[in-house]
Amino acid sequence: METSPLDFVAQACMDLTENIGNTTNETEREFLINEHIKKVWSIVPPVEDFKKNLEWVNVSEPIYLAQHCTDKVVVLDFWTYCCINCYHVLPDLAHLEKLYKVENGLVIIGVHCAKFLNEKISNNILSAVERYGIHHPVVNDSEIVMWNALGIRCWPTLLILGPENKPVFILTGEGHRKELEWYVGALINHFNSSNSISYAPIPMAPSKHIKAKNSILSYPSKIALNPFYRGRADEPYLAISDTGHHRILLTDCLGIILRVIGDSEPGLKDGELSVARFNSPQGLCWLSSSVLLVCDTNNHAIRAIHLDENSVELLTGIGKQAETGDQGGKCLGQQALSSPWDIILYTTPDMDMSVRPSMALSTPAVDNKENTGNEKDKEKKDDRRRVVLIACAGSHQIWALFLDNTIWWKYKTYTEGTCVRIAGTGAEAARNSAYPHTAAFAQPSGLTLKNVGSPEVFIADSESSSIRRLALASGHVSTLCGGDRNPLNLFAYGDVDEIGVEAKLQHPLAVAYSEANKTLYIADTYNNKIKKVDIGPQKVTTISPTMIESSDPVKFNEPSGLSVSQDGKYLYIADTNNHIIKILNIAKNVCQEFRVRVSEVKFVEPENLILYKSDLFVNRKCGNLIIHFNVSLDNDIRKVKFTAGAKQNWRVCIRNEDNKDVTMEEFEFIGCTNMGSTLPGRVEMKLKSRTDNTHYRLYLSFVTSLCDGSLCFTHSFTIRSMVLVRDSVKMVESYRITCKVNPTGVNNTQS
């Protein structure tokens, strides 16, 4: 191998590290570092300058070493924005910038050398710079000219230059904060003594990205539909990690914000929802209807949001990154993690039913008010142990937090609250194995659960550009699609729809499995696409939807979060770099924006709400919508009948995206029969004029008159449906809605 210009520096740095390791004396350490500076700086030549016409971020003009930095100490950070290890270096660089500013003689420059094709695009680098709060200059060396000239071999590499741009120190990998302090401080002091350091500024100017119009989100990452949602207006429907704002948003089904958790400043603070602080939150998992778990990624922690108690608490993690080789085993609040990126809940029957579960946290897996089954069903639910699975991208492993006493693989018992590594050696690779502790992952960033049949977890293994699978009965790790047969090849990426390993992805960050469709959905992040996988044949197919408003092809920009509805009809997509959430109607292959917003007027939906599961459609150009509906009674419990001769009152209400009643304002009612009187009924309405709205909510409200023998009474309920507006549907759309109600309870059904 050809000798690199930095080989001498690298060897000298290795010798220095060994010598420093043999002393605990600060004076001797400083002497060794200064001797290293004298020896190396006097021998090595200056590094080559930056190539002209490169694109820069956070500067007002391009920076050149010879022009701006010849009398400075310069730290060149060779990085790529997909790399978790590169992100772990950023807090160390920010710490260094607080100690030594440009006016003190220090300049930090990020030299972005892309691994993936998508990372060569300057706008994407700008997004990463803004998302992760990078304030120093960054240059897009898209053709890795400086990387090749210096013989750099890995991300991240930190090259420290003294005056005249001569390389003096080189550090590879993460975890070098103290060395950075020592070496930069020693260089500044050494050359200050000879007046070789300039305090002149450099042309810096923070760059800003233009967000999507009217968006209140900033780089939304992971999203999670609430599986406990029952249709109440005040009940959270969707949780969103508003990552760029360091907060969590909870919305209703129309995108109206119900709760804001976090004060939008990065930090680690428990307490009330409005004052709690997070740092770049990612994965979300509903433990119950009132408890939401959050991967607080830059705090290396799992946080628990208790909605009923209006509080946030630290569940596990200690606020700083776990040391390399930490395999876990400590309890809640004590176990360190490394960049947890996604999280899911798995419930499993125990191998030894004599071990009775206890409840970690104060909230059961299913709320008491929602658990309406008989005692036998309750006991069956209680026999399942809750295990929270965590994708720790920073340590390239899958971890588990046991919320109940659980017997796991190899009949090993884990007590309630234990957090431990369950798969992955910690080495970055894509190695499959029948033994989970000998398998290897490459920055796992997305998780989803297949829980019917043989339970398994699908893993978006981003740096290997593959989807991996972890069998939850045995721990066997295998590849579903993408990647390469060589476990050490982490460059086998592309955009190919094929079968198994012949398919190619580019840095996928999210997966969502639909039990209803038996289909896995992938956020193929750096290909800016959504793909699906037929699990059996392992066939990968690109989904190419159109926008419902315009019929134009959907343009995603690094989507990184997915959540699929339980009925398999809708896929919610965090379109991260577009700062929006989109909804894909899977059957119709159309997308619409899920407009997250603050409601000006609080609308309280009626009680006894029945959700009509299928969407209705109306043509945007003054289309007609006809609804035939009927109501029957469920008489399994009591012999209740409609009161003979009495009116069965019903009415129609239509509300727009802002919850405003537009029944008479935007719709004309024509051809209605039995309006407000008897059943069955029919209502026909027409849009008065072309509209830019994407959807409405339609409410059919009933007040029925009923008799049970000699006793007469009324029963009220409301059917709610979504009316989607688009150009491509028929000018006259007709639907039939039937509803069976139980006037003695809440077990209303519709079809």
C-alpha positions in Angstrom: 0.0 0.0 0.0 1.3 3.5 -0.9 2.5 5.5 2.0 0.1 8.3 3.0 1.4 11.8 3.8 -0.1 11.3 7.2 1.5 7.9 8.0 4.3 9.6 9.9 1.8 11.7 11.9 -0.4 8.7 12.6 2.5 6.6 13.9 3.8 9.5 16.1 0.3 10.0 17.5 0.1 6.2 18.4 3.4 6.5 20.2 2.2 9.6 22.0 -1.0 7.9 23.1 1.0 5.0 24.5 3.4 7.3 26.4 0.5 9.3 27.8 -1.1 6.1 29.0 1.9 5.3 31.0 1.8 8.5 33.1 -0.7 10.1 35.4 1.4 13.2 35.9 -0.2 16.3 34.2 3.2 18.1 33.9 4.8 15.0 32.2 1.7 14.7 29.9 2.1 18.3 28.8 5.8 17.8 28.2 5.2 14.7 26.0 2.6 16.6 23.9 4.9 19.6 23.4 7.8 17.4 22.4 5.4 15.7 19.9 4.4 19.1 18.5 8.1 20.2 18.0 9.1 16.9 16.3 6.1 16.6 14.0 5.6 20.2 12.9 9.2 20.6 12.0 9.1 17.6 9.6 5.7 17.3 7.9 4.7 19.5 4.8 1.5 21.5 4.7 -1.7 19.8 3.6 -3.1 20.6 0.2 -5.7 23.3 0.2 -9.4 22.9 -0.7 -10.3 22.6 -4.3 -11.9 25.6 -5.9 -15.6 25.9 -6.6 -16.7 23.6 -3.8 -20.0 24.4 -2.1 -19.9 25.6 1.5 -22.3 25.8 4.4 -22.2 28.4 7.3 -19.9 30.8 5.5 -20.3 34.0 3.5 -17.5 33.0 1.1 -15.4 29.9 0.5 -12.6 29.3 2.9 -9.1 28.4 1.9 -6.5 27.2 4.3 -3.7 29.4 2.8 -5.9 32.5 2.8 -7.8 32.3 6.0 -6.2 29.7 8.3 -2.4 29.8 7.9 -2.0 31.4 11.3 -4.7 29.4 13.0 -5.0 26.0 14.7 -7.5 24.1 12.5 -9.5 20.9 13.2 -10.6 19.2 10.0 -13.5 16.9 10.8 -13.9 14.3 8.0 -17.5 13.1 8.3 -20.6 12.0 6.4 -24.1 12.7 7.7 -25.3 9.1 7.6 -22.7 8.0 10.2 -23.7 7.7 13.8 -20.1 7.8 14.9 -19.7 11.2 13.2 -22.7 12.5 15.2 -21.1 11.3 18.4 -18.2 13.6 17.6 -20.3 16.7 17.3 -20.8 17.3 21.0 -17.0 17.1 21.5 -16.5 19.7 18.7 -19.2 22.0 20.2 -17.4 21.6 23.6 -14.1 22.6 22.0 -15.7 25.6 20.3 -16.9 26.8 23.8 -13.3 26.6 25.1 -11.5 28.1 22.1 -13.3 30.5 19.7 -12.0 31.7 16.3 -10.8 34.8 18.1 -8.6 32.5 20.3 -7.0 31.0 17.2 -9.2 27.9 16.6 -11.1 27.1 13.4 -13.2 23.9 13.0 -14.1 22.8 9.5 -16.4 19.9 8.6 -15.1 18.2 5.5 -18.1 16.3 4.3 -17.1 13.2 2.3 -20.2 11.3 1.3 -20.6 7.5 1.6 -24.0 7.4 -0.2 -24.9 9.1 -3.5 -27.7 11.0 -1.8 -25.2 12.6 0.6 -23.3 14.3 -2.2 -26.2 16.8 -2.6 -25.4 20.1 -0.9 -29.1 20.8 0.1 -29.2 17.5 1.9 -25.9 18.4 3.8 -27.5 21.7 4.6 -30.5 19.9 6.1 -28.2 17.7 8.2 -26.2 20.7 9.4 -29.4 22.5 10.5 -31.0 19.5 12.0 -28.0 18.7 14.2 -27.1 22.3 15.2 -23.7 22.4 13.5 -22.4 26.0 13.6 -18.9 25.7 12.2 -18.1 25.9 8.4 -18.8 22.7 6.4 -17.5 22.0 2.9 -19.0 19.5 0.5 -16.0 17.6 -0.9 -18.4 15.5 -3.0 -15.6 13.9 -5.0 -13.5 13.3 -1.8 -10.5 15.1 -3.3 -9.0 16.0 0.1 -9.8 12.6 1.5 -7.8 10.9 -1.2 -5.0 13.4 -1.1 -4.4 12.8 2.6 -5.1 9.1 2.6 -8.0 9.3 5.0 -9.5 5.9 5.5 -12.5 6.1 7.8 -15.3 8.3 9.2 -14.9 10.1 11.4 -11.3 11.3 11.2 -10.1 14.4 13.0 -7.0 16.0 11.6 -5.5 18.8 13.7 -3.3 21.4 11.9 -0.9 23.8 13.4 0.1 27.1 11.8 1.1 27.0 8.1 -1.5 24.2 7.8 0.9 21.5 8.9 -0.7 18.3 10.3 0.3 17.6 13.9 -2.3 15.2 15.4 -4.7 12.7 13.9 -7.6 11.0 15.7 -9.9 8.3 14.2 -13.3 7.3 15.5 -15.3 8.8 18.4 -14.6 9.4 22.1 -11.6 11.8 21.9 -12.9 14.8 23.9 -10.0 14.9 26.4 -7.4 14.4 23.6 -9.0 17.3 21.6 -8.8 19.5 24.7 -5.1 18.6 25.3 -3.9 18.8 21.8 -5.7 22.0 20.7 -4.9 23.7 23.9 -1.2 22.7 23.6 -1.0 23.9 20.0 -2.5 27.3 20.8 -0.3 27.8 23.8 2.8 26.6 22.0 2.4 28.9 19.0 1.0 31.8 21.0 4.4 32.1 22.7 6.0 32.9 19.3 3.2 35.2 18.1 2.2 32.7 15.4 -1.5 32.7 16.1 -3.9 35.3 14.6 -7.1 36.4 16.3 -8.6 37.6 13.0 -12.2 36.4 12.2 -13.1 34.2 9.3 -16.1 34.8 7.0 -18.7 32.8 8.8 -22.5 33.2 8.2 -25.0 30.6 9.6 -27.0 29.0 6.8 -30.7 28.4 7.0 -32.9 26.0 5.2 -36.3 27.0 3.9 -39.0 24.9 5.4 -42.2 23.8 3.9 -44.8 26.5 3.6 -46.9 26.9 6.8 -45.2 23.9 8.4 -45.0 24.0 12.2 -42.8 20.8 12.1 -39.0 20.8 11.9 -37.5 17.5 10.6 -40.2 15.2 12.0 -38.7 11.8 12.3 -40.6 8.9 13.9 -44.4 8.7 14.2 -46.7 6.3 16.0 -50.5 5.9 15.7 -52.1 5.3 19.0 -53.3 1.6 19.0 -55.6 2.4 22.0 -57.5 5.2 20.1 -61.2 4.9 20.5 -62.4 7.9 18.7 -62.8 10.5 21.4 -62.1 14.1 20.4 -59.7 14.6 23.4 -57.8 11.4 22.8 -54.4 11.4 21.1 -54.5 9.8 17.6 -50.9 10.3 16.4 -47.6 11.0 18.2 -44.9 12.8 16.2 -41.2 13.3 17.1 -40.8 16.9 16.1 -37.0 16.3 16.2 -35.8 19.6 15.0 -37.8 21.4 17.7 -36.8 18.8 20.4 -40.4 18.0 21.3 -43.2 15.6 20.9 -46.6 16.5 19.4 -49.8 14.6 20.0 -52.6 15.3 17.5 -56.2 14.2 16.8 -57.2 12.4 13.6 -57.3 15.6 11.7 -53.9 16.9 12.7 -55.1 19.3 15.4 -52.5 19.5 18.2 -53.8 18.2 21.5 -50.6 18.2 23.5 -47.1 19.7 23.1 -44.5 17.9 25.2 -41.2 19.7 25.6 -40.3 23.4 25.5 -38.4 23.3 22.1 -35.0 23.8 23.7 -32.5 20.8 23.7 -31.8 19.4 27.2 -32.6 16.7 29.6 -35.3 17.7 32.1 -38.1 15.7 33.6 -41.3 17.2 35.1 -44.5 18.7 33.6 -45.1 18.2 29.9 -44.7 21.9 29.0 -41.3 22.3 30.8 -39.7 18.9 30.1 -36.7 18.9 27.7 -35.6 16.4 25.1 -32.6 16.4 22.7 -33.4 15.2 19.1 -36.1 12.7 20.0 -36.7 9.8 17.6 -38.6 6.5 18.1 -42.0 6.4 19.8 -44.0 3.6 21.3 -47.4 3.6 23.0 -47.2 1.5 26.2 -50.9 2.3 26.9 -53.4 5.0 26.0 -51.8 7.3 28.5 -48.1 6.3 28.5 -45.8 7.0 25.6 -42.2 6.0 25.5 -39.6 8.1 23.6 -36.1 7.5 22.3 -34.4 10.6 23.5 -31.6 10.0 21.1 -29.0 12.7 21.9 -29.6 12.1 25.6 -29.0 8.4 25.1 -32.1 7.7 27.1 -35.6 6.3 27.0 -38.2 8.7 28.5 -41.7 7.9 29.6 -44.5 10.5 29.0 -47.4 10.0 31.5 -50.4 11.9 30.0 -52.7 11.3 32.9 -50.1 12.6 35.4 -49.0 15.5 33.1 -45.3 14.4 33.6 -42.2 13.1 31.9 -39.7 10.8 33.6 -36.4 9.2 32.7 -37.0 5.5 32.3 -33.6 4.2 31.4 -30.3 5.9 30.4 -28.1 8.2 32.4 -27.9 11.2 30.1 -24.6 10.3 28.5 -23.4 7.7 26.0 -22.7 4.1 27.1 -19.1 3.0 27.0 -18.1 0.7 24.2 -18.6 -2.9 25.3 -21.3 -2.2 27.8 -23.7 -5.2 27.5 -26.3 -3.9 30.1 -27.9 -5.7 33.0 -28.6 -2.7 35.2 -32.1 -1.5 36.2 -34.4 1.4 35.4 -32.6 4.8 35.5 -29.1 3.2 35.8 -28.4 1.6 32.5 -26.5 3.7 29.9 -27.5 3.4 26.2 -25.9 4.6 22.9 -28.1 6.6 20.6 -31.4 4.7 20.9 -33.2 5.4 17.5 -36.4 3.4 17.6 -38.5 1.4 20.0 -41.4 -1.1 20.0 -43.4 -3.0 22.5 -43.5 -6.8 22.4 -45.7 -8.9 24.7 -44.8 -12.6 25.1 -46.1 -15.5 27.1 -43.6 -16.6 29.7 -41.8 -19.9 29.5 -42.5 -20.6 33.1 -46.0 -19.6 34.1 -45.1 -19.9 37.8 -43.4 -16.5 37.5 -46.2 -14.0 38.0 -45.8 -10.6 36.3 -45.6 -7.3 38.1 -46.1 -3.9 36.7 -43.1 -1.7 35.9 -44.5 1.8 35.7 -47.9 2.5 37.2 -49.9 2.0 34.0 -51.2 -1.4 32.8 -50.7 -2.6 29.2 -54.4 -2.1 28.6 -56.4 0.5 30.5 -59.0 -0.8 32.9 -61.7 1.2 31.2 -60.8 -0.3 27.9 -60.5 -3.8 29.1 -64.1 -4.9 28.9 -63.5 -8.6 28.5 -64.4 -11.3 31.0 -62.1 -12.3 33.8 -60.7 -15.2 31.8 -59.6 -12.8 29.1 -58.1 -10.5 31.6 -56.0 -13.3 33.1 -54.9 -14.3 29.7 -53.7 -10.7 29.0 -51.9 -10.6 32.4 -50.0 -13.8 31.5 -48.1 -11.9 28.8 -44.8 -10.2 29.7 -44.0 -6.8 28.3 -40.7 -6.3 26.6 -39.6 -3.0 25.1 -37.2 -3.6 22.2 -34.8 -0.8 21.4 -32.7 -0.2 18.3 -29.4 1.3 19.7 -27.9 2.8 16.5 -24.8 4.0 18.4 -23.8 0.6 19.6 -25.1 -1.3 16.5 -27.2 -3.6 18.8 -30.8 -4.5 19.7 -31.5 -4.0 23.4 -34.5 -5.0 25.6 -36.1 -3.3 28.6 -38.1 -5.9 30.6 -41.1 -4.3 32.2 -42.1 -7.6 33.9 -40.3 -10.5 35.3 -39.6 -12.5 32.2 -37.8 -15.8 31.2 -36.1 -15.1 27.8 -33.9 -17.0 25.5 -31.9 -19.9 27.0 -34.4 -19.9 29.9 -32.6 -16.9 31.5 -34.7 -14.9 33.9 -34.7 -11.1 33.7 -36.2 -9.2 36.6 -38.6 -6.3 36.2 -36.8 -3.1 35.0 -33.7 -4.9 33.7 -32.2 -3.3 30.5 -29.8 -5.5 28.5 -28.3 -6.2 25.1 -30.1 -9.1 23.4 -28.6 -9.1 19.9 -25.5 -7.8 18.2 -21.8 -7.9 19.1 -21.3 -4.1 18.9 -19.1 -4.5 15.8 -20.5 -2.7 12.7 -21.3 -5.3 10.2 -24.3 -7.2 8.7 -23.5 -10.6 10.1 -26.4 -13.2 10.4 -26.3 -15.9 13.0 -28.5 -18.4 14.8 -27.0 -17.0 18.0 -28.2 -13.4 18.5 -25.2 -12.4 20.6 -22.8 -13.2 17.7 -24.8 -11.5 15.0 -23.8 -7.9 14.0 -25.8 -4.9 12.8 -24.8 -1.7 11.1 -26.6 1.3 12.7 -30.1 -0.2 13.2 -32.6 2.7 13.0 -36.1 1.3 12.6 -38.1 -1.5 14.2 -41.5 -3.1 13.5 -43.2 -6.2 14.9 -44.8 -9.1 13.2 -46.7 -10.8 16.0 -48.9 -13.4 14.2 -47.6 -16.8 13.7 -43.9 -16.9 14.5 -43.2 -13.5 16.0 -40.3 -11.5 14.6 -38.9 -8.0 14.4 -38.0 -6.4 11.1 -35.0 -4.0 11.4 -34.0 -1.2 9.1 -30.3 -1.7 9.2 -29.4 1.6 7.7 -25.6 1.5 7.1 -25.8 -2.0 5.4 -28.8 -0.7 3.4 -30.7 -3.8 4.3 -33.8 -5.1 6.2 -32.9 -7.6 8.8 -35.1 -9.9 10.8 -34.8 -11.1 14.4 -36.9 -14.2 15.3 -38.3 -13.6 18.8 -38.8 -17.3 19.6 -35.1 -18.2 19.1 -33.1 -15.0 18.5 -32.1 -16.1 15.0 -30.9 -13.1 12.9 -31.2 -13.2 9.1 -31.6 -10.8 6.1 -35.0 -10.2 4.5 -33.8 -8.0 1.6 -31.1 -5.6 0.5 -27.5 -5.5 1.5 -24.9 -8.1 0.4 -24.0 -11.7 1.2 -20.6 -10.4 2.4 -21.4 -9.2 6.0 -18.5 -6.7 5.8 -19.7 -5.0 2.7 -21.6 -1.9 3.9 -21.5 -0.3 0.4 -24.0 -2.6 -1.3 -26.6 0.0 -1.9 -28.7 1.1 -4.8 -32.3 1.4 -6.0 -33.3 -2.0 -7.4 -36.7 -3.8 -6.9 -35.9 -7.5 -6.8 -36.0 -10.4 -4.5 -34.1 -10.8 -1.2 -30.4 -9.8 -1.3 -30.7 -8.9 -5.1 -32.9 -6.0 -4.1 -31.0 -2.8 -3.3 -31.9 0.0 -0.9 -30.1 3.2 0.2 -29.9 3.8 3.9 -33.4 2.9 5.0 -34.5 4.4 8.4 -38.0 3.1 9.0 -40.2 0.0 8.6 -43.8 -0.7 9.4 -45.5 -4.1 9.2 -49.3 -4.5 8.5 -50.8 -7.6 9.8 -54.0 -6.8 7.8 -52.0 -6.8 4.5 -49.2 -9.2 5.4 -46.9 -6.6 4.0 -43.8 -4.8 5.2 -43.4 -1.1 4.3 -40.0 0.5 4.1 -38.9 4.2 4.2 -36.1 3.9 1.7 -34.7 7.1 3.0 -31.8 8.1 0.7 -33.7 6.9 -2.4 -36.6 9.2 -1.3 -39.0 6.4 -1.8 -41.5 4.2 0.0 -41.2 0.5 -0.8 -43.1 -2.6 0.2 -42.0 -6.2 0.7 -44.1 -9.3 0.3 -42.6 -11.3 3.2 -43.0 -14.8 1.8 -41.1 -14.4 -1.5 -39.1 -11.4 -0.1 -40.1 -9.4 -3.2 -39.4 -5.7 -3.0 -41.6 -3.2 -4.9 -41.6 0.6 -5.1 -44.8 2.4 -4.3 -45.3 5.3 -6.6 -48.4 7.3 -5.4 -49.8 10.5 -6.6 -51.0 13.5 -4.6 -54.7 13.5 -4.0 -55.0 17.3 -4.6 -53.2 17.5 -7.9 -52.6 13.9 -9.2 -48.9 14.8 -9.4 -46.3 12.2 -8.4 -45.4 12.4 -4.7 -41.9 13.7 -4.1 -40.5 12.5 -0.8 -37.4 14.0 0.8 -35.6 11.6 3.1 -38.6 10.0 4.7 -37.6 8.5 8.1 -40.8 7.5 9.9 -43.7 5.1 9.2 -46.8 4.0 11.0 -49.6 1.9 9.4 -53.2 1.9 10.5 -54.5 -1.3 12.2 -56.9 -2.0 9.3 -54.0 -1.7 6.8 -55.7 1.0 4.8 -53.4 4.0 5.6 -49.7 4.5 5.9 -48.5 7.6 7.8 -45.2 8.9 6.5 -42.8 11.3 8.2 -41.5 13.2 5.2 -38.6 14.5 7.2 -36.8 17.0 5.0 -40.1 18.3 3.6 -41.1 19.0 7.3 -44.6 17.4 6.9 -46.5 14.2 7.6 -48.2 12.5 4.6 -51.0 9.9 4.5 -50.9 7.2 1.9 -54.2 5.6 1.0 -52.8 2.1 0.3 -55.6 0.7 -1.8 -56.1 3.9 -3.9 -52.3 4.7 -4.1 -52.9 8.4 -3.4 -51.2 10.7 -0.8 -52.5 13.7 1.1 -50.8 16.0 3.6 -51.7 15.4 7.3 -51.8 19.0 8.2 -50.5 19.5 11.7 -52.0 22.7 13.2 -53.3 24.4 16.2 -57.1 24.6 16.4 -58.5 28.1 17.0 -61.9 26.8 18.2 -62.1 23.6 20.3 -64.7 21.3 18.9 -66.0 18.6 21.2 -67.3 15.6 19.3 -70.6 14.0 20.4 -70.7 11.1 22.7 -71.4 7.5 21.4 -69.3 8.2 18.3 -69.2 5.4 15.7 -66.3 5.6 13.2 -67.2 4.6 9.7 -64.1 2.7 8.6 -64.1 3.5 4.9 -63.5 6.9 3.3 -66.1 8.6 1.2 -65.1 10.6 -1.9 -66.5 13.6 -3.7 -65.3 15.3 -6.9 -63.6 18.6 -6.3 -65.5 20.2 -9.3 -68.9 20.4 -7.7 -69.4 16.7 -7.4 -72.5 15.0 -5.9 -72.3 12.6 -2.8 -75.2 10.3 -2.2 -75.5 8.3 1.1 -78.1 5.7 1.8 -78.2 4.7 5.4 -80.1 2.5 7.8 -80.0 1.6 11.5 -81.0 -1.7 13.1 -81.0 -2.8 16.7 -78.9 -5.3 18.4 -81.4 -7.3 20.5 -79.0 -9.9 22.0 -79.5 -8.4 25.5 -83.0 -6.8 25.6 -86.0 -7.0 23.2 -85.9 -3.3 22.3 -87.9 -2.0 19.3 -88.3 1.4 17.6 -91.3 3.2 19.0 -94.2 2.8 16.5 -95.2 6.0 14.9 -92.4 8.1 16.6 -89.9 10.1 14.6 -86.4 8.8 14.4 -84.6 12.1 14.2 -81.4 12.5 12.3 -79.3 15.3 10.9 -76.2 15.9 8.8 -73.2 18.1 9.8 -70.1 18.7 7.7 -66.9 20.2 9.2 -63.9 21.4 7.3 -60.2 20.9 8.1 -60.3 23.7 10.7 -63.3 22.1 12.4 -65.7 24.8 11.1 -69.3 23.8 10.4 -69.7 24.3 6.6 -72.8 22.2 6.2 -74.9 25.0 4.5 -72.0 27.2 3.5 -70.1 24.9 1.1 -72.7 22.1 0.4 -76.1 22.2 -1.3 -78.6 19.5 -0.2 -80.7 18.0 -3.0 -82.9 15.0 -3.4 -83.0 14.0 0.3 -85.7 11.6 1.5 -87.1 11.3 5.0 -84.9 14.3 6.0 -84.8 14.4 9.8 -87.7 11.9 10.3 -87.8 8.2 9.6 -85.4 5.4 8.7 -84.0 4.2 6.4 -82.8 7.5 5.0 -81.1 9.0 2.0 -79.2 12.2 1.6 -77.7 13.7 -1.5 -75.4 16.8 -1.3 -73.4 18.7 -3.8 -70.4 20.9 -3.5 -71.5 24.5 -4.2 -68.2 25.4 -5.8 -64.8 24.1 -6.6 -62.8 23.7 -3.3 -59.1 23.6 -2.4 -59.9 21.5 0.7 -58.5 18.0 0.8 -61.1 16.5 3.1 -64.1 17.1 5.3 -65.6 15.3 8.3 -69.2 14.2 7.9 -71.4 13.5 11.0 -74.7 11.6 10.8 -76.3 12.2 14.2 -79.3 10.2 15.4 -81.8 10.6 18.3 -83.9 7.4 18.2 -87.2 6.7 20.0 -87.2 3.2 21.5 -89.5 1.0 23.6 -88.8 -2.0 25.8 -92.2 -3.4 26.8 -94.0 -0.5 28.5 -90.8 1.5 29.0 -90.0 4.1 26.3 -86.7 6.0 26.0 -84.4 7.7 23.6 -80.9 6.7 22.4 -78.4 9.1 20.7 -75.4 8.3 18.6 -73.3 9.7 15.8 -71.6 8.1 12.8 -68.5 10.0 11.6 -66.8 9.5 8.3 -64.0 11.2 6.3 -65.0 12.7 2.9 -61.9 13.0 0.7 -61.9 15.6 -2.1 -60.1 14.7 -5.3 -60.3 15.4 -9.1 -60.2 11.8 -10.3 -63.4 10.4 -8.8 -66.8 10.2 -10.5 -69.0 13.3 -10.5 -71.6 11.3 -8.6 -70.4 9.0 -5.8 -72.9 6.8 -4.0 -72.4 4.9 -0.7 -74.5 2.7 1.6 -74.0 2.8 5.3 -75.6 0.4 7.7 -75.3 0.5 11.5 -76.3 -1.9 14.3 -76.7 -0.2 17.7 -77.0 -1.6 21.2 -79.0 1.0 23.1 -78.0 -0.6 26.4 -74.3 -0.2 25.9 -71.6 1.1 23.7 -71.1 -1.9 21.4 -72.2 -0.2 18.2 -71.0 -1.5 14.9 -71.1 -0.3 11.3 -70.5 -1.7 7.8 
